[in-house]
Amino acid sequence: MTSETEGQGIMHISPAVAGTDRSVSAAFVDSVLPDLLAHYRLQRATVLEQAGIDGAVFNDPGRLLPLLDVMRLFLVILEACGDPGLGFETGRRVRPRSYQVLGYVILASRDLDEAIERLMRFEKLSGNLGRTERHDEGDQVRLCWRCPVAGEPGRMLTEAAITGWVTFMRPLMPPGAAPAEVCFRHPPPADAARYRDWFQAPVRFNADFDGVRLPAALLRHSLESADPGLGRMMEKEAGALLADFDAHGNLLSRVRSAIYRRLGSGDPSVDAVAAELGLTVRTLQSRLQRQGLAYQEVLDGLRRSLAELYLRDPALNLTEIALLLGFAESSSFSRAFRRWRGESPVSWRRRLPRPDPSG
């Protein structure tokens, strides 16, 4: 995955993201979106329409959104605002409800030490995305976040995750408490002071890890929201949800991943995808129906998402894009795109923002 020169306001998302089962909870996206859009003076309906996302997906807070869709949503916001610190601004708007059950089980923890342990154990509930690691180093503890996405999208996700950690825990800590250091592996932005001012701590870019260093003594501080009884109850609920997640995974992402792998061969049929997932066609359709989906909707949605990414690549012509999407000919692709967007792929492509070639 490549990244654009900083400041161009354009983020390249690899279509290969569609081939993974990575996801983000709808609750997280929906909780940060209102304040984020207000900050950039953008209209929710316009942004969702441009991203090709039905606002109804946010009616089910337990739903996991495929990472490709989430990244396309934030690409639309980035193209509108041109702020390379979009991930940082997203993390600043995290609230307890952003993480749903995970957030409340952390809030009820005895101290920061227990909160970190629960974060690491249950973080998959907020989405099948990155992974948190803890390293005890004498009088400091290093928390690292492993992002599965590279390039500029990875930078945005990493800044959102790490800033979100600090935003979430800051109100629960003693006045003036702050990380010993906040670290990012990517180069510093032009306005690095914005980060230092908000974190109220040293911020190091070009670091050897993404995450924070915390004073070990801080981990023993009792959280103001600590509630042992509630904590046990929420931990039990989180455990049940995690077991269900591990048993069934995110069906939508798994189906889309299987479709993506078959698009190039031109055989994204429901029979082929069901067989790859080890399900009968009837079982697959029934499980999708319980989520309010039909197989053809999933196929069309993925093709539309990928089409808009492929059209951003000037090296691909319409015939090549049609084949990549599993269409037999470019005319079939053009008809489908008109149905999705109400215009031809050629005219849609002409209206795309173009990076400044001068960098």
Secondary structure, DSSP 8 states (H G I E B T S, - for coil): -----TTS------GGGGGS--EEEHHHHHHHHHHHHHHHT--HHHHHHHHT--GGGGG-TT-EEEHHHHHHHHHHHHHHH--TTHHHHHHTT--GGGGTHHHHHHHT-SBHHHHHHHHHHHGGGG-S--EEEEEEETTEEEEEEE-S--HHHHHHHHHHHHHHHHHHHGGGS-TT---SEEE-SS---TTHHHHHHHHTS-EESS-SSSEEEEEGGGGGSB-TT--HHHHHHHHHHHHHHHHHHHHH--HHHHHHHHHHHHHTTT---HHHHHHHTT--HHHHHHHHHHTT--HHHHHHHHHHHHHHHHTT-TT--HHHHHHHTT-SSHHHHHHHHHHHHSS-HHHHHHTS----TT-
